[in-house]
Amino acid sequence: MKVYILNPDPKFRFMFPEDDVYSSENWEFKCDLLIDRLGQFKAHFDDRVDDPIPDIAYLGMLTFAFRKDVATELVDILEESAELIPIYVDEELWYCLNVTKSIDAVDEDITEFRVNDGKRKLFPVKFAFHEDRLPDSTLFKVPTDNFTRIFCVDRRDTDDQVMNNFFCAIAYHGYTGIEFEEVYSS
């Protein structure tokens, strides 16, 4: 089993929501449901026109937007741990990923922090996890990093784990826009 952090692939264009959405108090992805607060909104790609448009676009605050066909293909995997918020880029439908699965699985006794004075542990730099607390669904966030990063569990012990594995689905389909940074291996 491995755990990855999802990062944007810098070879592709990034996406940005409308300014009023991005600067609103609702633009926080901390495992709360947002669809009723954010609603459907518009977004646009950055102006790096020489870079290709990805299948899955980085959408600020460490979340991602999925092109409609990609979201449709991955809906069963995504909806196990997230909500998909409809957004429009020009007239094209995309879906903003809001991970709602929060797991207190970080082993803070072994995890290395940039700041660790015994009482305060801030900015994890090397993760360790309580494996028995990791979710069956593949995407999750942790309170230890203030719900900033999206994590992905990669389990392949059973056929069901492979079929419902976000990492495997991205690799199988060859979808672009996301890089997986390995942060833990059992």
N, C-alpha and C positions, 0 to 999 in steps of 0.2 A: 504494500500500500504506500502511496505517495500523496503528499499534499502540495498543491501549487497555489501561487498567487497569480491572478489574471492581470496582465499588463497590456497597455496598448502597443500595437506594433507601429513604430515610428515611420515605417516605410509607406504608410497609408495616411490618407487625409483624416483629420479629426472632425468631429461634429460638435456644434455648440447650440444650446437652446436659445430662444429669444431672450433678450436682455432682461425683460421684466420677469421672466420665469427664473432665470439664473440668479438674479439678485433678490428673489423673494425669500421669505422665511421658510417656505415649503421645500426649497431645493436642498434638502438634507436626506441622505440615504443611510439612515440608521436603523434599518429593519422595521420601520413603521410602514403601514399601508399608506400610499401616497396618491392613488388613482383619484380619490374624491377631492383631494386638496390641489393636486397639480392639474388634473383633468387632461384632456387632449391638448397638446401644444405644438408649436412649430419649431423647427430647428434648421440649421444650415451647416454646410461644410466650410472648413477654413479655406483660405484663398490660395493654398498651395496647389494650383491647377496641374502642375506636372506630376504630382503624386496621385496614384490611383485611389478610387473610392473602394473601401473594403466591404466585405459582407457583414461584418460586425464592427461598428464604429465606436471609438472612444467618445464619450459624451460628458466630459467634465466630471469632477468630484468622484473620480474612479468608478464610474458606471459606464455601461455600454448600450448602444442601440443596435437592434437586429433588423436587417431588411426583412420585409414581410415574408418572403418565401423561406428565409432561414429560420425565423421565429416559428413559422408554421411547421417546419420539419422538426424543430427541437422543442415544440410546445410541451410535450409530456415531461421532458427532463427539466425544462425551465420552471414550469409551474409547480414542481415539487417543492421548490424553495424560494420562489420569487413571484412577483406580479409583473405583468407586461402592460405598460402604459402606451396607448397609441399616440404616435407623433407623426407629423408630416414634414417632409423635406421637399419643398416645392409641392408637387401634387402626389409624391410617392409616399406610401404608408410604410413606416418603420415602427418598431416597438422599443421603448425604453425599458431596460431591465432594472427592477428594484428588488434586490435580494431582501427577503423578509425573514430568512432563517438565521437566527442568532444562536450560537453555541458557545458556552463557556468551556472550551476544550483546551485552552492554552495552559501548559504546565509552567507556571510562572517561576517555579523553583529551578528549572533547567533553562528556560528561555533567557537569552541574553538581551539586555536592554541598554540603550544609549545612556539613559539616566537610571541609576539604581542606587539609591542611598539607604536601602533597607526598608524605608516606609513608602517611598515613591518609586514606582517602576513605570518609566515612560519610554516610548518609542522602541518597540521591539525590533531587534536587528537579526536575531537568529532564533527561529521558533522551535519549540518542542511541544508536543501535544499529548494529552491523555487520550490514547487511541480508543478506549471504551466509550468516550464521550463524542467521538466524531459521528456525524450524521450518516444515515443511509443515503439520503439525497446528496448530490455531489456538490452543490454550491452553498456557501454559508459565509457569515461574517462573525467576528469575535469582538466582545466588548473590550478586550485587552488593548486593541489599537483604535478604540473609539469608533468601531464599525467602519473604518476607512477603506480597508482592502477587501476584495472579494477572493475567497479561497475556494479551491476545488479539490475534493477528495477523489483520488483515482484508485478504486478497488476493482480487482479483476478475478476474484476467487470463484464467482459463479457466473453463469450466462446472464442472469438478471442484472448483476452488477455491471457487466460490460455493456449490456443493451441500454442501461439507464445512466451511463457515465458521460458527463459533459466533455471531459478530455478526449475520450475515445470518439465521440460523435464529431467533434471539431476536426480531429485528425482524419477520420474516415471520409468526411465530406470535403476536406481541404479548404474549409472556410478561412477567410483572411481577416486580419485586423486585431487578433489577440495573440499575445505571446504568453506562454506558461513558464513561470519562474518556480522551479522546485525549491521548496523551503523545508521539507520534511520527508524522510523515508524511513519506513520501519525495518 
